[in-house]
Amino acid sequence: MVTVAKITVPMPRMLRAALWSVFAALWGSGCAWLVLHFGFATRTPFGPLPNPWEATVLEIHGLLAVAAVFLVGWIFGSHVLERWAAGRNRKSGLMLGVSAAVLIVSGYMLYYTTDRLQAGAAACHEIVGVLGAVFAIAHWRYRDLMSRGR
């Protein structure tokens, strides 16, 4: 007979604050880059050029991505493995974990591939990146709703 553990200890406050801060800034910088890239290219007589702020925003996004990958590892080691047996939020957590893995791999591919492979990775990274916030909020809200008994 398998006994399902009940987890009553919430995620440590510092970890939650770091998690939400880094991921919010990462998502915001990614969205800012998308807006700059697709909406504010500089027009020249020779064709469009990237917005001058794109490189800076992308550098910030890359720096935040390093912190995010560290936090994903921490979350997997301390939060996911510990709580998986409880059976709560598995679907939303799995969706969040898969989207994080896709973003990590596609981000790596953006840096180390070229041509069609890079274009596919870019499209995947952009779509999953924007939707990643929805998955995170769904996971958080689902937990919040379940703790209130709804």
PLY file of the C-alpha trace (Angstrom):
ply
format ascii 1.0
element vertex 150
property float x
property float y
property float z
element edge 149
property int vertex1
property int vertex2
end_header
0.00 0.00 0.00
1.29 3.44 -0.96
0.74 6.33 1.41
0.52 9.80 -0.09
2.43 12.38 1.93
0.65 15.55 2.95
2.82 18.60 2.52
1.90 21.37 4.88
5.13 23.36 4.82
4.96 26.12 2.22
7.87 27.05 0.00
10.33 29.21 1.96
9.49 32.89 1.66
12.96 33.88 0.38
12.87 31.22 -2.33
9.38 32.28 -3.41
10.42 35.96 -3.50
13.54 35.16 -5.53
11.56 32.93 -7.85
8.81 35.44 -8.60
11.22 38.39 -8.84
13.63 36.71 -11.24
10.93 35.13 -13.38
8.89 38.35 -13.55
11.98 40.31 -14.61
12.93 37.58 -17.09
9.45 37.56 -18.62
9.35 41.36 -18.69
12.73 41.64 -20.40
11.73 39.00 -22.95
8.50 40.82 -23.73
10.37 44.14 -23.93
12.75 42.60 -26.46
9.82 41.28 -28.51
8.21 44.73 -28.57
11.48 46.42 -29.54
12.33 43.82 -32.16
8.96 43.58 -33.88
7.56 47.03 -33.20
10.41 49.51 -33.09
13.02 48.60 -35.70
15.00 51.60 -36.92
14.19 52.50 -40.54
17.16 53.37 -42.76
17.56 53.90 -46.51
19.14 50.43 -46.63
16.33 48.65 -44.79
15.33 48.09 -41.17
17.96 47.83 -38.45
17.46 46.44 -34.93
16.36 48.95 -32.33
19.43 50.32 -30.49
18.02 49.07 -27.15
17.61 45.46 -28.28
21.16 44.44 -27.41
20.96 45.91 -23.90
17.59 44.30 -23.19
18.88 40.98 -24.54
21.96 41.16 -22.29
19.72 41.74 -19.26
17.49 38.86 -20.37
20.51 36.56 -20.70
21.80 37.49 -17.24
18.39 36.84 -15.72
18.21 33.53 -17.61
21.31 32.29 -15.78
19.64 33.06 -12.44
16.41 31.44 -13.67
18.17 28.19 -14.64
19.74 28.09 -11.18
16.32 28.63 -9.58
14.71 25.96 -11.79
17.29 23.48 -10.49
16.66 24.57 -6.92
12.90 24.32 -7.35
13.21 20.86 -8.88
15.44 19.63 -6.07
13.56 21.13 -3.14
10.00 21.75 -4.27
9.05 19.31 -7.01
10.68 16.16 -5.66
9.40 16.89 -2.17
5.82 17.55 -3.23
5.30 15.17 -6.14
4.10 12.40 -3.81
1.33 14.63 -2.47
-0.33 14.59 -5.89
-1.43 18.24 -5.80
-0.86 20.58 -8.72
0.81 17.88 -10.79
-0.73 18.94 -14.09
0.03 22.64 -13.73
3.45 21.89 -12.25
4.27 19.48 -15.06
3.19 22.07 -17.62
5.35 24.66 -15.89
8.33 22.29 -15.76
8.00 21.31 -19.41
7.75 24.95 -20.46
10.88 25.76 -18.41
12.76 22.89 -20.08
11.63 24.03 -23.54
12.73 27.60 -22.78
16.14 26.45 -21.52
16.78 24.25 -24.56
15.44 26.76 -27.09
17.44 29.57 -25.43
20.57 27.45 -25.77
19.69 26.79 -29.41
19.29 30.51 -30.07
22.86 31.01 -28.99
24.50 28.00 -30.67
22.57 27.32 -33.89
21.97 29.12 -37.16
19.52 29.38 -40.05
16.29 27.37 -39.96
17.10 25.62 -36.69
17.63 28.98 -35.01
14.47 30.43 -36.56
12.43 27.49 -35.24
14.01 27.80 -31.80
13.26 31.53 -31.80
9.58 31.02 -32.62
9.29 28.27 -30.00
11.10 30.38 -27.37
8.90 33.41 -28.05
5.60 31.52 -27.91
6.42 29.37 -24.88
8.05 32.35 -23.17
4.93 34.47 -23.40
2.72 31.55 -22.34
5.08 30.63 -19.49
3.63 33.40 -17.35
0.16 31.93 -17.85
1.40 28.50 -16.74
3.12 29.98 -13.67
0.08 31.97 -12.61
-2.18 28.96 -13.17
0.08 26.84 -10.94
0.15 29.50 -8.25
-3.58 30.27 -8.41
-4.55 26.60 -8.45
-2.58 26.10 -5.24
-4.18 29.17 -3.75
-7.71 28.05 -4.68
-7.14 24.53 -3.37
-5.82 25.80 -0.04
-9.08 27.72 0.46
-11.13 24.60 -0.19
-12.71 25.71 -3.48
0 1
1 2
2 3
3 4
4 5
5 6
6 7
7 8
8 9
9 10
10 11
11 12
12 13
13 14
14 15
15 16
16 17
17 18
18 19
19 20
20 21
21 22
22 23
23 24
24 25
25 26
26 27
27 28
28 29
29 30
30 31
31 32
32 33
33 34
34 35
35 36
36 37
37 38
38 39
39 40
40 41
41 42
42 43
43 44
44 45
45 46
46 47
47 48
48 49
49 50
50 51
51 52
52 53
53 54
54 55
55 56
56 57
57 58
58 59
59 60
60 61
61 62
62 63
63 64
64 65
65 66
66 67
67 68
68 69
69 70
70 71
71 72
72 73
73 74
74 75
75 76
76 77
77 78
78 79
79 80
80 81
81 82
82 83
83 84
84 85
85 86
86 87
87 88
88 89
89 90
90 91
91 92
92 93
93 94
94 95
95 96
96 97
97 98
98 99
99 100
100 101
101 102
102 103
103 104
104 105
105 106
106 107
107 108
108 109
109 110
110 111
111 112
112 113
113 114
114 115
115 116
116 117
117 118
118 119
119 120
120 121
121 122
122 123
123 124
124 125
125 126
126 127
127 128
128 129
129 130
130 131
131 132
132 133
133 134
134 135
135 136
136 137
137 138
138 139
139 140
140 141
141 142
142 143
143 144
144 145
145 146
146 147
147 148
148 149
